[in-house]
């Protein structure tokens, strides 16, 4: 058993102890990628989406211009961030302008790839 597998088993024991004390937790894992997520009882779908998008956005920022698809990922994540931030309210004119700008950037990036494919 790997060190991470051992850690995960120990973590499950700890989680079980807290659940016995009426602290509901949700655990998700992707052991192939060494990922464990723990959610509290009041987690919402919106909060989970924002959390997951943070990982996507981090990848977009970290790759910068070092990957051919970075601009596609970056602009998609920016659009999604704007939408999730305004999920319970209205998009402003500036938000819509920012989204339109990102869509223009996406189209330009796709045109570069389309030119390479033809």
C-alpha positions in Angstrom: 0.0 0.0 0.0 1.4 3.4 -1.0 1.8 6.3 1.5 -1.2 8.1 -0.1 -3.4 5.0 0.2 -2.4 4.7 3.8 -3.2 8.3 4.4 -6.6 7.9 2.8 -7.4 4.9 5.0 -6.4 6.9 8.1 -8.5 9.8 6.9 -11.6 7.6 6.5 -11.2 6.5 10.1 -11.1 10.1 11.2 -14.1 11.0 9.0 -16.0 8.0 10.5 -15.3 9.3 14.0 -16.7 12.7 13.1 -19.7 11.3 11.4 -20.5 9.3 14.6 -20.6 12.7 16.3 -23.2 13.9 13.9 -20.9 15.8 11.5 -22.1 14.8 8.1 -19.3 14.8 5.5 -19.1 13.8 1.9 -15.8 12.3 0.6 -14.9 11.9 -3.0 -11.7 10.4 -4.2 -9.7 9.8 -7.3 -7.0 7.6 -6.1 -5.3 7.3 -9.5 -4.7 11.1 -9.4 -4.1 11.2 -5.6 -7.1 13.5 -5.0 -9.4 13.5 -2.0 -12.2 16.0 -1.6 -14.1 16.5 1.6 -17.3 18.5 1.7 -19.2 19.7 4.7 -22.9 19.3 5.2 -23.8 22.7 3.8 -22.0 22.5 0.5 -24.0 23.7 -2.4 -23.8 22.8 -6.1 -22.8 26.4 -6.8 -20.0 26.3 -4.2 -18.8 23.0 -5.7 -18.8 24.4 -9.2 -16.8 27.5 -8.1 -14.3 25.3 -6.3 -13.8 23.0 -9.3 -13.5 26.0 -11.6 -10.8 27.4 -9.4 -8.7 24.3 -10.4 -9.4 24.9 -14.1 -8.5 28.6 -13.8 -5.3 27.7 -12.0 -4.3 25.4 -14.8 -5.1 28.2 -17.3 -3.0 30.7 -15.4 -0.2 28.2 -14.8 0.2 27.2 -18.4 0.2 30.8 -19.6 1.4 30.7 -23.2 3.3 27.5 -22.9 0.5 25.3 -24.2 -1.3 25.8 -27.6 -4.7 25.5 -25.9 -4.1 27.9 -23.0 -6.0 30.8 -24.5 -9.1 28.6 -25.1 -9.0 27.3 -21.6 -8.3 30.7 -20.1 -11.2 32.5 -21.9 -13.6 29.6 -21.2 -12.7 29.7 -17.5 -13.1 33.5 -17.4 -16.6 33.3 -18.9 -17.5 30.5 -16.5 -16.1 32.5 -13.5 -18.2 35.6 -14.5 -21.3 33.5 -14.8 -20.8 31.7 -11.5 -20.1 34.9 -9.6 -23.4 36.4 -10.9 -25.4 33.1 -10.6 -27.8 34.6 -8.1 -27.8 38.1 -9.5 -27.8 39.8 -12.9 -25.0 40.3 -15.4 -23.9 43.9 -15.7 -23.1 45.6 -19.0 -19.4 45.3 -18.1 -19.9 41.5 -17.4 -21.5 41.1 -20.8 -18.8 43.2 -22.5 -16.1 41.0 -20.8 -17.9 37.8 -22.0 -18.2 39.2 -25.5 -14.4 40.0 -25.5 -13.6 36.4 -24.3 -15.8 35.0 -27.0 -14.0 37.0 -29.6 -10.7 35.7 -28.2 -12.0 32.2 -28.4 -13.1 32.6 -32.0 -9.6 34.0 -32.9 -7.9 31.1 -31.2 -10.2 28.6 -33.0 -9.4 30.2 -36.3 -5.7 29.6 -35.8 -6.4 25.9 -35.2 -8.8 25.7 -38.1 -6.1 27.1 -40.4 -3.7 24.4 -39.2 -6.2 21.6 -39.8 -7.1 22.6 -43.4 
